[in-house]
């Protein structure tokens, strides 16, 4: 496969209006350098849920019993500019072999057909910069629409003066102004397995003396596989001109209250008479909400009967508006694969195809590495609560985790942090306890060891997200209850999970300043549940302090895990050898394995390879489903990231807040290393996409992370626990000030909290 780019010069318009000339020939050279990288990005599509040999035996609930089709809207438009050469070629490279390339037909003034979704070209091209006085207003289907339109220009004017840009602001812009408009003939030249032309504005074209039907006929396109339109008159007009054994005519529904321009009926009324559609079409294309409605608070409602009703009439049903980076429903936990499965693999029906901006999204992937939770299934329920742990087990987690915290009265319990201000409503009840302890954290907080267990039980957990502006499951944001370490271990025993991970922090401070022995509390709790006398369930003891791990060296069945909190770029032999003296495994952050710039991967480090050379296992943390937490190379798909760590790095475990997503991968035979499947799952190749970027669009490269040092590994021995004979009265949970000293910083924290609560109550 070779990437060919038109050998013409395009103008890149900068903000200061000074032109920078970059030839498409130069871009072709770039593309050839990365063609092998693209070829390796073979990602199993979201709708192919079984390997091919099993698919032949499976009967899907589609109209014809075959697997649903993947339709790539404008190619891989979730990453590259819509309907660009890069987008179409990427779609072919990373999707099933029979992926359908979808083109929204536009016609220039001289009747040249090209692909572009929006009728106005000002949002998706640089046409306004080339023709600043070209804005027009037209009546399109009863609405006054203002913008720049293809019907006002010859194709040469468009091709030579306008380049494509990304029209979705949350998607990368570094490919902007690098590619010209792509014609229908260009798409055909790619030799797609199937081509779908959508004629959205036939009436508008006719008003400008341009005929979509004549274009199709004169261009020999009446024989392509799919032709769709929201206009009944157009479909009826070409119905007798196509070979219906070869070409499927698809009626595209608009919103129910909109009017179909050739019959003046509302689309809602047309939908009530599906039998009439069968007279001129073989299928329908509808927005996915027509099938699975979503409530105003973003939860799935009961599905409609549309698919079943259409199938009864012999009509295929294609669902549209799928995009990994458009959050749909909280039911999907930000996992786009779950959404696809909702439409293609449920017990009631399956749509016949999905129209998507991300055709590569996979449905299944690999298994061998451990699925380790981060505070349970904390993407769906408040972390470290009974509900989060219950869901984690049901979702298929191998190892459930407990980050141990201590109360003032010596009770060990599970919570992500000693500071309870973020994970609970402590700020509303114990503001006077807020304090700053530099050994724990630099900011003020309400710390668990300043509250008794009964006081902590009075708190409500809070479902929080580390991803800004991406709320999680708000209907359950304060549900569940915290568990003591003993209760957590009892739960793990009863559920027979593969193992537990116990995370220990702040042991030194607790011993010297609070007279609390956290390591002894953990040792005792594990022993009481006989975890130290069995090997059926794994026990992982994790800490960022090597001296804590040393406390467990006499129990050989426990795996000691050193948590490397620093972002590192390399792991030299000396610190790795030091790790080997203290630990069996390490946990590292994602950024210690993948170098990035501007949201794109740049390169992989050798940290995993260096650890494995010393026989040290590697766990990577923390994985999220939210697309904004993923580099663009992962196609806004958390499963692609998982596959990269497991197959690319061969890590020994992934630590995730969404264990269900990882579990779906682990159960897939399609991503096994030697799987004999149609399209084996492959990890990303770092730097593959950023090499295609216009250099001037990129920010300066980030400095490389420092190497791991011995000082990052070795800690001084833990001190003896200092006994404290003093007694401190416990505050009642009404926030009244205790007799203990409250610092000025604490008072400032309280005042700030009051201000914030006031703003919230005022609706700000």
Helices and strands as residue ranges (DSSP letters): E 9-13, E 19-23, H 24-40, H 52-55, E 69-73, H 85-94, E 100-107, E 113-115, H 127-130, E 136-140, E 143-147, G 150-152, H 155-161, E 182-183, H 184-189, E 194-198, H 202-207, H 212-218, E 226-229, H 232-239, E 248-252, H 267-271, H 274-277, E 283-287, G 288-290, H 306-312, E 316-322, G 330-332, H 336-344, E 353-356, E 370-373, H 386-394, E 399-406, E 412-414, G 426-428, G 431-433, G 448-450, H 453-457, G 474-476, H 485-495, E 499-504, H 507-513, H 518-528, G 531-533, E 538-543, H 546-550, E 558-563, H 573-582, E 585-589, G 590-592, E 594-597, E 600-604, H 607-613, E 617-623, G 627-629, G 632-634, H 638-643, I 644-649, E 653-656, H 659-666, G 690-692, G 695-697, G 710-712, H 744-761
